[in-house]
Amino acid sequence: MKKIIYFVLPLVLLACTPPPAPEPPKNLIEVGELEEIPELSAEDREEDREWIEDYEQRKEKLKDLATQDTKQKEIVVEKKEKVTASKVALKKEVDQILKNRAQKKAEEIFEKQIAGKVKKDSKISEEEIKTLIAKASKGELEVDELKQILIKKLGISEEEVEQIISEAKSKGEDVKKVLLAKVLEETTTLSKEEVKQVVEQVQEVATETTELLKKIGNATTAKEIRKILEDAGDISEEAISAIVEKTEEVLEEEKSFLRETMAKLYARL
C-alpha cells in the first residue's frame, strides 16, 4: 500500500508542474531599437501633391471623355434613325408604284378576260371579282380570305373547301391559285382552260412585282433603279423620275452619315 502511494505521488507532482515559458525568437527587435520614420521633405511633399493633382485631372478628363462619347453616340443613333426612316419611306414609295403597276395590269386582265362573263346568279358582284383579281396580282390575296369567300359567300361547304386544299397540297400545287380558280369557276362563265389562263396571268404579275422589289432592293445606284423601272414597263416617266430623285437623296444622306461617323472614329485614334 505504501509503495503505491509513493509511486502515484511523483506523477501528481509532475502533472501539476507548469510548462516552461517559451523562449523569445532570436530575430526579435526591441521597440527601442526601431528608428523613427523620417519626416517628408518639402520637395517630396510637393512632388506628391503634383502627382495627386495630375491623377485628379486625369480622372476628370476621363469623365469628360465619357460624357462626350455618350453625346456622340446619341447624335450617331439619331442620324442613323433618320437615314433608316428615309430608306423606309423610299421603299414604301417604290412598293406603291409597283402595286399601281400590278393594279393596272390586273384591270387589263379583268377587262379582256372576265368583264361581261360573270354569271347572272353569281353570289358575288363583278366589282368584287375585279377586286380579287387586283389583290391577287399585288400578292395581297391570302388563303383564308379565299376560303371565307367560298364558304360564306358562295355557299360551298367547309369540308369541300378543305378537300380542295388537301388535294392541291398533295399534288404540290399553289393553294391560292387553286382556290382563286374555284372562285372564278363558281362565278363566271369562263371555261376551265380560260380560268387557268386568267389565274396564270394574275400569278405572273404577282411574281413580277416580287422580283422587281428584290432587284430594286439590291440596286446600289439611282441609275440602276431607273433602268429596272423602265424595263418593267407600265410605269410613267413622272413616277420613275420621282423615285430616282428620292433614291439619290437617300443615298447622299447615307454617305454623309457614314463620312461623319468615320471622321469621328478616326479623330479618337
Disulfide bonds with the S-S distance in Angstrom:
none
